[in-house]
Amino acid sequence: MVAWKIEVFVLEMVWVMLSGWLSSCLAVADDVAAALRQVTSPSSRLSLSYQ
């Protein structure tokens, strides 16, 4: 009966680590996408051409 409690605990810890890793990856991807949108927007091209 103790063995399944350990298995559940380990699975919960793995789930917490995976969900944290996934949310970190999504946050980084969102920041990269926002930076790329800002660099490739038409208004930024115009301001760069006048410098």
Sequence and secondary structure as in RCSB ss.txt:
>XXXX:A:sequence
MVAWKIEVFVLEMVWVMLSGWLSSCLAVADDVAAALRQVTSPSSRLSLSYQ
>XXXX:A:secstr
 HHHHHHHHHHHHHHHHHHHHHHHHHHHHHHHHHHHHHHHSHHHHHHHHT 
